[in-house]
Amino acid sequence: MVTPSRTDTLIPSTLRIYHKTFTSGTPGSFAAAWDKNPTGVTIDSPVCAVIGTTLHVVVRGATSELFYTTFDLTAHTWAASWTDLLGSSPSTPALAATPSLTRLDLVVRGGNNQIYHKAFTAGAWAAAWDSSNRLPVPDKTIASPVIASDGSILHVIVIGTESNLWYATLTFAGAWSTYTSLAGAASVPPALAVDASNNLHLVVRGFDAQLYSKSKPSGGAWDAAWVNAGGVLANSSPAAVTFGTSTAVIVQGVDNGIWYNTLTGSTWSGYSFMNGQASRSPGLSTP
């Protein structure tokens, strides 16, 4: 979670929720103390988004129910209470911010594997969840959705019941598109990034443990073919961000090592070892 000149880190520890800020400088540094939420608990990684000086946080509570709160990045104080979002999920939810509209979009996998959405606008969450479901055969996913906002449309990617990848959009007026097959499959949720030109970049761990990417230009169609970056990845999600015309990716190797690669056009730079290891999926963000 990043705002200019700072990075905000949020972690669950023994079910409790903690926050710490990194402020850039020469060198930069983390705050000495953690900001502990006085009441919240979670069984999963929190999902967060920054709008202005507010960190917005959604967690899965002790019984998988979904709750929302905020953290004031200037005063370093948590909101006095949590908001019950009146829903639950067996997987980590997906949260995206559209700062220009002071808008949040939350997409989750329901207990019935169907796909649900709720928006935060005008300072409040919608009362009800909406869904992309098509009848008589409902849209379903077996993992956490992946979402990104381009400022006017929410882009959604899910892993279907047979592990195939599917793409849909949701307008901010509430209209879902039908799902389009991306002609690929994944064992873990992929990473999705949108660049300054509103082009989409999707990075996926394939069932062969190699890394693949596919892009969609703004207003255009997804690439027909995947670009293979190779590698031997652990069964964990990649992390990806865009900067300029390149997409930066961090992955966990089968050796648990953390590896870095960049994609420019259709060319991968090659893997660089980051001299570290991890037991879970990495994260990556930019100002």
C-alpha positions as CSV (number, residue, x, y, z in Angstrom):
1,M,0.0,0.0,0.0
2,V,1.8,3.1,-1.1
3,T,1.4,6.9,-1.2
4,P,4.2,9.3,-2.3
5,S,7.3,9.1,-0.1
6,R,5.8,6.4,2.1
7,T,4.9,2.7,2.3
8,D,2.3,1.3,4.6
9,T,2.6,-2.3,5.8
10,L,-0.3,-4.2,7.3
11,I,0.0,-7.7,8.8
12,P,-2.1,-10.2,10.8
13,S,-0.3,-11.6,13.8
14,T,-2.0,-14.1,16.2
15,L,-5.2,-13.0,14.5
16,R,-4.7,-9.4,15.5
17,I,-4.0,-6.6,13.0
18,Y,-1.0,-4.3,12.9
19,H,0.2,-1.4,10.8
20,K,3.6,0.2,10.2
21,T,4.6,3.1,7.9
22,F,7.9,3.3,5.9
23,T,8.9,6.8,5.1
24,S,11.4,7.4,2.3
25,G,14.6,9.3,2.8
26,T,18.3,8.9,2.6
27,P,18.0,6.2,3.9
28,G,14.3,5.6,4.5
29,S,13.1,4.0,7.6
30,F,10.1,2.2,9.2
31,A,8.4,3.7,12.2
32,A,9.7,2.3,15.5
33,A,6.4,1.0,16.8
34,W,3.4,-0.9,15.3
35,D,-0.1,0.6,15.2
36,K,-2.2,-2.1,16.7
37,N,-5.9,-2.2,15.9
38,P,-7.6,-2.3,19.3
39,T,-10.4,-4.7,18.4
40,G,-10.0,-6.4,15.0
41,V,-9.0,-10.0,14.3
42,T,-8.5,-11.8,11.1
43,I,-7.7,-15.3,9.9
44,D,-6.2,-14.2,6.6
45,S,-4.0,-11.5,5.0
46,P,-5.8,-8.1,5.1
47,V,-6.5,-6.3,1.8
48,C,-5.8,-2.6,1.7
49,A,-6.1,0.5,-0.6
50,V,-5.0,4.1,-0.1
51,I,-7.2,7.1,-1.0
52,G,-5.7,10.4,0.0
53,T,-4.5,10.1,3.6
54,T,-6.8,7.2,4.5
55,L,-5.8,3.5,4.4
56,H,-8.9,1.4,3.7
57,V,-8.8,-2.1,5.2
58,V,-11.0,-5.2,4.6
59,V,-10.4,-8.4,6.5
60,R,-11.9,-11.9,7.0
61,G,-13.0,-12.1,10.6
62,A,-12.7,-15.2,12.9
63,T,-15.5,-17.0,11.1
64,S,-14.7,-15.7,7.6
65,E,-17.2,-12.8,7.8
66,L,-16.0,-9.6,6.1
67,F,-15.3,-6.4,8.0
68,Y,-14.1,-2.9,7.0
69,T,-12.3,-0.2,8.8
70,T,-9.9,2.7,8.1
71,F,-6.5,4.0,9.4
72,D,-5.7,7.8,9.3
73,L,-2.2,8.0,7.8
74,T,-1.7,11.5,9.2
75,A,-2.9,11.1,12.7
76,H,-1.8,7.4,12.9
77,T,-5.1,6.4,14.4
78,W,-7.6,3.6,13.6
79,A,-11.3,4.3,13.2
80,A,-13.3,3.7,16.3
81,S,-15.2,0.7,15.0
82,W,-15.5,-1.9,12.2
83,T,-18.2,-2.0,9.6
84,D,-19.9,-5.4,9.0
85,L,-20.1,-5.9,5.2
86,L,-22.8,-8.5,5.7
87,G,-21.1,-11.2,3.8
88,S,-18.4,-13.9,4.1
89,S,-15.8,-15.6,1.9
90,P,-13.7,-18.7,2.0
91,S,-10.9,-16.9,0.2
92,T,-9.0,-13.6,0.5
93,P,-11.2,-10.9,-1.1
94,A,-10.0,-8.4,-3.7
95,L,-10.0,-4.6,-3.2
96,A,-9.4,-1.9,-5.7
97,A,-9.4,1.9,-5.3
98,T,-10.3,4.6,-7.8
99,P,-8.9,7.7,-6.0
100,S,-10.3,10.2,-8.5
101,L,-13.8,9.1,-7.6
102,T,-13.1,8.3,-3.9
103,R,-14.4,4.9,-4.8
104,L,-13.6,1.3,-3.6
105,D,-14.6,-1.9,-5.2
106,L,-14.6,-5.2,-3.4
107,V,-15.0,-8.5,-5.2
108,V,-15.2,-11.8,-3.3
109,R,-15.8,-15.5,-3.7
110,G,-18.9,-16.5,-1.9
111,G,-19.4,-19.7,0.1
112,N,-21.3,-21.1,-2.9
113,N,-18.3,-20.2,-5.2
114,Q,-20.3,-17.5,-6.9
115,I,-18.8,-14.1,-7.5
116,Y,-20.0,-11.1,-5.6
117,H,-19.3,-7.3,-5.6
118,K,-19.9,-4.4,-3.4
119,A,-18.9,-0.7,-3.9
120,F,-17.9,2.1,-1.5
121,T,-19.1,5.4,-2.9
122,A,-20.1,8.8,-1.3
123,G,-18.5,7.6,2.0
124,A,-20.6,4.5,2.4
125,W,-20.7,0.9,1.3
126,A,-23.7,-0.3,-0.8
127,A,-26.4,-2.0,1.3
128,A,-26.5,-5.1,-0.9
129,W,-24.1,-7.3,-2.9
130,D,-24.5,-7.5,-6.6
131,S,-23.4,-10.5,-8.7
132,S,-22.1,-11.4,-12.1
133,N,-24.2,-14.6,-12.1
134,R,-25.8,-15.8,-15.3
135,L,-28.7,-18.2,-15.2
136,P,-29.3,-21.1,-15.5
137,V,-25.6,-21.8,-15.0
138,P,-24.1,-19.3,-12.5
139,D,-20.6,-17.9,-12.8
140,K,-18.3,-19.5,-10.3
141,T,-14.7,-19.4,-9.1
142,I,-12.5,-21.7,-6.9
143,A,-10.1,-19.1,-5.7
144,S,-9.7,-15.4,-4.9
145,P,-10.7,-13.0,-7.7
146,V,-8.2,-10.5,-9.1
147,I,-9.3,-7.0,-9.9
148,A,-8.0,-3.7,-11.2
149,S,-9.6,-0.3,-11.8
150,D,-8.6,1.9,-14.8
151,G,-10.6,4.9,-13.5
152,S,-13.9,4.1,-15.1
153,I,-14.2,0.3,-15.4
154,L,-13.4,-2.5,-13.0
155,H,-11.5,-5.4,-14.6
156,V,-12.1,-8.8,-13.0
157,I,-10.3,-12.1,-13.6
158,V,-11.3,-15.4,-11.9
159,I,-10.2,-19.0,-11.9
160,G,-13.2,-21.1,-13.0
161,T,-14.3,-24.4,-11.6
162,E,-12.0,-26.3,-14.1
163,S,-9.1,-23.9,-13.3
164,N,-9.5,-22.0,-16.5
165,L,-9.0,-18.2,-16.5
166,W,-11.9,-15.9,-17.3
167,Y,-12.2,-12.1,-17.7
168,A,-15.1,-9.8,-17.2
169,T,-15.7,-6.1,-16.6
170,L,-18.0,-4.1,-14.3
171,T,-18.9,-0.6,-15.2
172,F,-19.2,1.9,-12.3
173,A,-22.9,2.1,-13.2
174,G,-23.2,-1.6,-12.1
175,A,-23.3,-3.4,-15.5
176,W,-21.4,-6.7,-15.7
177,S,-20.2,-8.0,-19.0
178,T,-20.2,-11.7,-19.8
179,Y,-17.0,-13.7,-19.0
180,T,-14.4,-14.2,-21.8
181,S,-12.1,-17.1,-21.8
182,L,-8.4,-16.2,-21.6
183,A,-7.4,-19.6,-23.1
184,G,-5.2,-20.5,-20.2
185,A,-5.3,-22.0,-16.7
186,A,-3.7,-21.4,-13.3
187,S,-3.4,-23.2,-10.0
188,V,-3.2,-20.0,-7.9
189,P,-4.6,-16.5,-8.4
190,P,-2.7,-14.5,-11.0
191,A,-1.5,-10.9,-10.8
192,L,-3.2,-8.1,-12.7
193,A,-1.8,-4.6,-13.3
194,V,-3.0,-1.6,-15.2
195,D,-0.5,1.0,-16.6
196,A,-0.8,4.7,-17.1
197,S,-2.3,4.2,-20.6
198,N,-5.0,1.8,-19.1
199,N,-3.4,-1.2,-20.7
200,L,-3.9,-4.4,-18.7
201,H,-1.0,-6.8,-17.9
202,L,-1.8,-10.3,-16.6
203,V,0.9,-12.6,-15.0
204,V,0.1,-16.2,-14.3
205,R,1.8,-19.3,-12.8
206,G,0.9,-22.1,-15.2
207,F,0.4,-25.7,-14.2
208,D,3.9,-26.5,-15.5
209,A,5.2,-24.1,-12.7
210,Q,6.4,-21.6,-15.4
211,L,5.5,-17.9,-15.6
212,Y,3.3,-16.6,-18.4
213,S,2.0,-13.2,-19.3
214,K,-0.8,-11.7,-21.5
215,S,-1.7,-8.1,-22.2
216,K,-4.8,-6.2,-23.3
217,P,-4.4,-2.7,-24.8
218,S,-7.0,-0.1,-23.7
219,G,-10.1,-0.5,-25.8
220,G,-8.7,-3.6,-27.5
221,A,-8.6,-7.4,-27.2
222,W,-6.4,-9.6,-25.1
223,D,-3.3,-11.0,-26.8
224,A,-4.0,-14.3,-28.6
225,A,-0.8,-16.0,-27.3
226,W,0.9,-16.1,-23.9
227,V,4.5,-14.9,-23.4
228,N,6.5,-17.5,-21.5
229,A,9.0,-16.3,-19.0
230,G,10.1,-19.8,-17.9
231,G,11.3,-20.4,-14.4
232,V,10.3,-23.1,-11.9
233,L,7.8,-21.4,-9.5
234,A,6.5,-22.5,-6.1
235,N,2.7,-22.9,-6.0
236,S,2.1,-19.3,-4.9
237,S,0.8,-16.2,-6.7
238,P,3.2,-13.8,-8.5
239,A,3.2,-10.1,-7.8
240,A,3.2,-7.5,-10.5
241,V,3.2,-3.7,-11.0
242,T,3.7,-1.5,-14.1
243,F,6.2,1.4,-14.4
244,G,6.5,3.2,-17.7
245,T,6.2,0.7,-20.5
246,S,7.4,-2.3,-18.4
247,T,5.8,-4.7,-16.0
248,A,7.9,-5.7,-13.0
249,V,7.2,-9.2,-11.5
250,I,8.4,-10.9,-8.3
251,V,7.9,-14.6,-7.8
252,Q,8.7,-17.3,-5.3
253,G,10.8,-20.0,-6.8
254,V,10.5,-23.7,-6.1
255,D,13.6,-23.2,-3.9
256,N,11.5,-20.6,-1.9
257,G,13.9,-18.0,-3.2
258,I,12.5,-14.6,-4.3
259,W,13.2,-13.8,-8.0
260,Y,12.6,-10.6,-10.0
261,N,11.9,-10.3,-13.7
262,T,10.6,-7.5,-16.0
263,L,8.5,-7.6,-19.2
264,T,8.9,-4.9,-21.9
265,G,6.7,-5.5,-24.9
266,S,7.0,-9.2,-25.4
267,T,10.5,-9.6,-24.0
268,W,11.4,-10.8,-20.6
269,S,14.6,-9.5,-19.1
270,G,15.4,-12.7,-17.3
271,Y,15.3,-13.7,-13.6
272,S,17.5,-12.0,-11.0
273,F,17.8,-13.5,-7.5
274,M,16.9,-11.0,-4.7
275,N,19.0,-12.7,-2.0
276,G,16.0,-13.8,0.1
277,Q,13.5,-16.5,0.6
278,A,9.8,-16.6,1.5
279,S,7.2,-19.1,2.7
280,R,4.3,-17.3,1.2
281,S,3.4,-15.3,-1.9
282,P,5.4,-12.0,-2.2
283,G,3.8,-8.5,-2.6
284,L,4.9,-5.6,-4.7
285,S,3.8,-1.9,-5.0
286,T,4.8,1.4,-6.5
287,P,4.1,5.1,-5.5
